[in-house]
Amino acid sequence: MRYLLAATALVTCAAPAAAQSGSVRAISASERSQGAQANPQLLAEFGGKYDGPQATYVEQVGKRVAVQSGLSNAQNDFTVALLNSPIENAFAIPGGYVYVTRQLMALMNSEAELASVMGHEVGHVAARHSAARNRTSSIGGLLSGVVGAVAGNGAIGQLLGAGARQAAGLYTLKYGRDQEYAADGLGVRYITAAGYTPYAAADMLAQLNDSTGLQAQIAGRDANAVPSWASTHPNGADRIRRARALAQATGKPDAAPTQDTAFLRRLDGLRYDDDPAQGVIDGQTFRHPAMRVRFTAPAGYQIANGTDAVTVTGTAGQAQFRAAPATSDLSGFITQRFSSLGASSAGEVRTGSAGGVPFAYSTVGASANGRAVDATIVAYRFPSATYSFTLITQRGAGVGGFAPLVESVAPLSASEAAAIKGKRIRIATVKAGDTVDTLARQMAYSNYQRERFLTLNGLDDDARLTPGMLVKLVVAG
C-alpha cells in the first residue's frame, strides 16, 4: 500500500528558497505583459476558472509555494487559478501565472501533493525553460496539435484546434528530460522551504503514473507505451525514483503514514470529468444538453471535449465537431468554411440524413505535415444551430472510417438533455464491513470501477480499508 502523506504545518522562512541559493530573478515587465496577454486565452482554452470553494484554497497554496521561487517575495505578484477542465494538468507561464485543473486536484491526496505540482510548474518558469520559445509555445505548446495543410493555392490552417490538442494529450508541456529533472529539483526545494514534506513530489508523480496507465488501459492502448508527443519526457518510474532521492537529500525524515483528512474533506463536491454545461462523454458517446445534440464515435476511437470543439481521434484520422449559427444553406456553409480555412474551392457537395437531421458534405485534397490527406466538412442543419465535423483522413479515403460517426449525429429530447447530470467527488468515511469492492461499486462508471477507485485513492490492489479512514468516490450529480 502506498500511504498518503499529510501536509506538514506551514512555516515562515527568512527568505525564498531561490533567494537563499542566490538565484533570484525577478519577474520582468515584459514577462508580466506576456502573462497578462496569455492568461485570458488560457482560461478560455481550459474551460475558464472553476468557481467551487476549492478555488480560493488552491490560490492560497499556490502562492505560498510560488514565493519560494525568488521570482517575487510578494504573494500578490502571482495569479493562481483552478481551471474547470476534465484534463489532468498543471502549468505556469512567465509573469507569475500558475494553473492547475480540477481533474488533477481530484487525483491528489494531500495538500503537500498540491504544493508539489505548483512547485514543479513554477520551477519551469524560474529556470526560464520556455525562454527560447515563442509566446504560444511557451504557454503550453498550444499549437502542437494544429494541422498545417494546403489545398489549391491556399492554406488550410488550424483545422484541428483545442479539441485535437486535448485528444493528443498535448496539454502537457513538451519539456526535455533535463528540464523536467531540473523542475523536479526546484519543486522539491520550494515545497521544503514552504514547510511541506519533500516526499510529496514522488507520491504525486506515482499518482500521475498510475492514472496515465489506467487511462491507457481503459482506452485500449498499451499502458507501457510512450506516446510520440511525450518521447522526450523522462520515464515515469525513473522520475519517481529521482524525486524520492531528491527528498532524501533534504535530510527531512519521511513522514509516518497518515491521511491528510483536512485536504480530502476539501475535495467533497468537486466537479469530476466533464462539466455538463460543456457537454459530457459517456463511453463512446458525446452529449451536450444545451446544444441538444449527441453523436457516437466508433469503438477504439478517443473523444476529447475542448472548450470550443470536440475531437475524435482514431485509426482513420481526426475529426473535429463545432457549432455555428443556424442556416438552411448547408452548401454555402461548407463553401464558406473551406474558404475561411484557405481552400481555393470546395469539392462536390453531397447530401444525406442522420437521426432525422439533414446534412451535407464535401471533400478536398490537402497536405498536412508533408502527407497527402483528405479534408472533409460535414454540416448538419439543426433548428437553432449548424453543427459540423471537419475530418482529416488519408488521401483518397474521404469520410472513410468516420462514416459511423457522421451517421450517428442525432438530436437530444428535452427529457434526455435534462437527465445529463455529470459527476462529482464525494468523500466517504469507511465503515465496518466496507471493502475496496463494496465501495468501488458506488463509483459512477459502468466499467473499471475497482481500478478507478484504487487509482483515485492511491491504493494498491491488495489494500485493506480500516473504519474511520476517508476515501474518494465519483458519484453522479
N, C-alpha and C positions, 0 to 999 in steps of 0.2 A: 504494500500500500504506500502510495506517495502521500505523505502527510501534508496538511495545509499549514502554512506558516502565518502566525499572527503578526500584524504590523506592530512594531515597537513604538513606544511613545516618541513623539517628535521632540527634538532638542534644538536649542538655539545655538547656532555656530557663530564663531567670531567673524568668519568671512567665508564666502562661497568656496566650494572645493577647487574650482579652477583658479580662483584668486590666490588660494594658498599655494598652488603649484606654479604661480607666476605666469599663467597662460591666459590672462584676461584679454578679451577682445570685445569691446562694447558694440552694441547694435548701432550701425551707422544710419545716417539719414536716408541714404539710398535704399538700404535694406528695409527700413520702416516703410518707405514709399512702395517698394516692391511688394511687401507683405500686405499692406493695406489694399493694394490693387488686386492681388490674387485672392484675398480672403473671400469676397463675395462670390467669386467663381467657384471656389472650392466648396463653400457652403451649399451652393446650388447643385453641384455635381454629386454631393453626398447627402441629399435629402434635407438639407437645412439643419438648423440647431434642434436638438431634442429638448423638449420643454418639460420633461419629467423632473421630479425632485432630485434625481441623481445629478443633474447638470451642475448645480452650484457646488456640490461635493467634489465633482471631478475638477472643476475650476480651482478649488482650494488646494487640492493635492497637486495638480499640475504646476501651479505657481510656486509651491513650496520646493518642488524639485527643480524647476527651471532656474530659479535664482542661484542655485548651486553651480550653474554653468559658468558664471562670471560674465555672461553677456550683459547683465544688468543686476544691480543689487535691489532694485525696486520691483516688487511683485506686480505693480500696476503697469509695468512696461510689457507684460506678457498677456496675450489673449489666448485663453484656453477654452475649447468648445467640445461638448459631447455631441456627436453627429447622429442624426436619425437615419442610420444606414444599417442594412442587414448583412453587411460585409465585415468580416473580422479584419480590422486595420487600424493603424495609428500612424501619424506623420507630423512633422513640424516643418515650417518654412522660415526663411530669413525674415526678420522683423519682429520676432517674438511670438509667433503664432503656433500653437500646439493643438493637435486634434486627436480624438480617439472616438471610435464608433461604439454605439450601444451594444452591438453584437459582440465586439471584443470585450467590452466591460463585463458582459454576462458570463464570459468564459473564465473570468478571474475569480479567485477565491480569497483574496486578501487585499487590503489597502496597499501593502508593500508591493504586490504584483502590479497594481495600477501604477504606482510610483515608478517601478522598473521600466514599464513601457514608455512612460513620459520621459524618463531619463535617457533611454536609448535614442529616442527620436530627437530630443534636444541635442544629444551628442553629435548627431549628423550635422546639425546646423552649426554648433560651436566649432566643429572641425572643418567647416566650410567644404563639406563633401559635394555640395551641389554648385560650388562657385564657378566651375568650368562649363556649366550647362546654361542653356537659355532659360528664360523665365518659366516657360511652360514645363519643360522637362524638370526643372529644379523643384517644382512643386508636386512631384509625384509621377513623372512620366506620363502626363495626361494625354499625350498624343501617341503613346506607344501602340494603341490598338487601331489607329486610323489607317484605313486602306487608301493608298495613293494610286489612282487609276487614271487612265486616259482613254478616251473614246473619240474617234474622229480627230479634230484639232483641239479639243477642249480637255480639261482635266476634271475627272470625277473625284473630288476630294472629300474626305471625311464621310464616306458612305456609312461607315460603322463607327459611331461615336461613343458616348458614355457607356451604353449598354454593352458594346463589344469589349470595352476595356474591363468591365466587370467580369464578363464571361471568361476572359483570358486570365483573370486574377491579376491584372496589371495595376491594381491599386496598392501594390507594394513597391516601394522604391527599388529600382534596379541598381543598387549599390554593389560594388565588388566585394570579394571576400575580405580584403584588408580593411575596407571601410566599415563593413559590418562588425568585424572584430574590434576595430577602434571605437565604434559607437557603443558596443557592448561594454568595453572597458570604462569609457566615460560614464555610461549609465550607472554602472556599479559604484563608481566613485561618487556620483551625485546623490544616489539614494542613501549611501552610507553616511555621507555628510549631513543629509536631511534627517537622519535618525531612524532609518528603516533597516531591516535586515538585508545584507547584501545577497543572501541566498535566494531572495525572491526572484531575481532575474533568471536564474536557472529553472526555477519552478514554472515561471511564466513561459519560457521557451519550450519546456516539456509539454505544457498545456497546449500551446500552439501546434507543436509537432503532432500530438495525438489527435487534435481536431482536424488538422490537414489530412492525416491518414484516414480518418473516419469519413471525411467528406469525399475523398477519392474512392473509398470503398463503396459508399452509397451511390456515387455517380458511375460505378462500374469501371473505374480506372485503377491502374496499378498504384497502390498506396506508397510503394517504394520508389516509383519513378520520379525523376526530377523534371518538371515541365521546362520546355525550352526557354521560356522567358526568365526562369529563375536559375539558369545553368551557371551563372556567375556567383550565386549565393553559396555560403557555406552550408555543408550538410547539417541538418537539424541536430542529430546526435552529437556531432562534433562541437557545435556551438553550445549545447547544453553542458558538455564536459568543460569547455573553456570558461563558461560563465561560473560554474561551480569552483573552478580553480581560482578565478578572479576573486570570488567571495572569500575563499580560504586565505588568500594572500592579504586580505584586510586585517587578519588576526581576530576577527569577530567570531564568536562561537556560533555554531548552528543552533537555531532556536529549538526548544523542545516541541514535539508535535502537539499543536493545539489549533483550534479553529479561530478565525477572526470573525466571531459571530456578529460584531457590530457592522462589519463590512457586508456580510451576507444579508443581513436584515435590510440594508440599504438597497439591495437589488430587487426586493419584493415589488412587483408591479411593473418592472421594466419591460418595455415592448421588446419582443423577440421575433426574429425572422422578419418577414415583410410587414410594413405598415399598410393596413387595408386602404388607407387613403391614397396609397401609391400603387395599389394592386398587389395580389398575392400569388405565390407559386405553390401549387399543391401537386407534388409529384411531377408529372409532365404537362400539367395544365396551368395556364395563367388566366386569372380572372381579375377584372377591375370593376368594383361596384359602382363607381361614379361614371365611368365610361360605358358601363353596361355591355361589356364585351368579354369573350373568352376565346382561347384557342389552345390546342394541344400539340406539343412537339413529339416527333417520332421517338420511339424507345431508343435510349442511348445518347440522345441529344441533351445538351445542357441549356437551361433557361437562366438568364441573368436579368434582373429587374433594375434598370437605371432610373435616374431622376427624370430624364426626358425621352427615354426609349427602352424597349425590351429587346434583348438579343438572344437568339437561339443559335447555338454552335454545335456542329457535328461533322460527320464524315463528308457530307455533301457540301459543306462550306459554312457560311454565316448568313443569318437573316436578322434584320432589324425592323422592329414594329414601332410606328409612330402615329400620332394623331394630328389632324389638321382641321380647319373649318369645313363645314359641310358644303358639298357641291354635287350637283346632278351630272356634271360633265366630267366623268372619270377619265375619258381620253385626254381632255385638255389638262386635267390634273397631272396625268402621267407625263405628258409633254413638258409641262412647266417644271415638274420635279426633275426630269432629266436635264433640262436647260439650266436649272439652278445648280446642278452638280457639274456642269461644264460639258455635257454631251452635245455634239453638234446637231443631233436629231434623235427622236425616239424610233424604235423599231415598229413593226406591225402591232397594232393594239388588238388584242383578242378579249373575249368576254366569257363569263361563267357565273356560277352561283354557288354559295356556300351557306348552309344553315338558313336558307331563305333570304340571304343577303346578296345582291348583285355585285360582281366585281369585274374589273378589267385589268389586263396585264400586258407588259411589253418587255422585250429583252434586247440589249445591245451588247456588242462585243467590246471588251475593255482589256486593259492590262493592269495588274496590281503587283507591285514589288517585283517587276520583271517577269511575271507569269501571265499567260493569256487566261482571261476569265470571262464569264458572262455576268452582266449586271441586269437584274430583273426588278421591275417595280410592279407590285400588285396593289391596286387601290379598291377599297370597299366603300359602298355607299350606305351609310347609316343615317337615320333621321337627323341626328344632331351633330354629326362629325363625319369626316372622311378618314378612315384608318388605312394605313398602308404598310406593306412589307417591302424592304429593299433587300434583295437576295444577291449574294456573291457566290457563284459556283464555278466549276471548271468550264473552260471554253467548250461550247457545244452542248452543255448539259441543260441550259435554260433553267426552268424551275427544278428539274431533276428530282433529287431525293427530298425536296421540300414540298412536293405535291400534297402529301397528307397534312402538312402544316397549313398550307394555303387553303385547303378544303375544310379545315376544322374550325375556322372562324365562325362564330355564331353570337347572336345577342343574348344577354342575360335578362331574365324576367325581373320584375321589381322584387319579388319574394326571394329569388336566387341572390340578387345583389344584397338585400338586407341580411341574408344569412351569413355573409362573409364577416367574420369577427377578428381574425388574426390570432396571435399568440402572445403570452406574457410569461415572465419568470415569476414563479411563486416559491417562497421559502417555507419549507415544511419541517416540522420537528419530528424526528424519528421516535416512534412509539414501540413498546414491547411487542415483539412478533413481526415487526416490519423487516423486510429483507430488500436486497437490491431488486429482486424480481417483482415483488409486490409494489414497490414504489415506481419502478420503471414502467409498469403497466399503466400508470397515471399520465405518462408523457403523451402529449397530443400529436402523436405520429402513428402511422399505420405500419411502419417498419423500423427496424433497428432501434427499438425502444430501449433495450438494455444497454446497447453500445452508446447511444446518445446520453443516457443517464450517467453512465460511468465517466465518459469524457467530460461532460459538463461539470461534474463534481470532482474531477481529478482523482478518481478512484481506480484501483487495479481490478482486474476481473474477479479475483478471489476476495474482494473487500467484504468485511463484516461490519454491519452498522450497529451502533450502540444507542440505546434510548437516550434522548436528550440532544443528540447531535443534530445539526441543521443540514438540510440538503436542498438543492435547487431542482425544481420541476418546471417543465414547459407545459403550460396549460392553455386551453382555448379561452379567449377573452379580449 
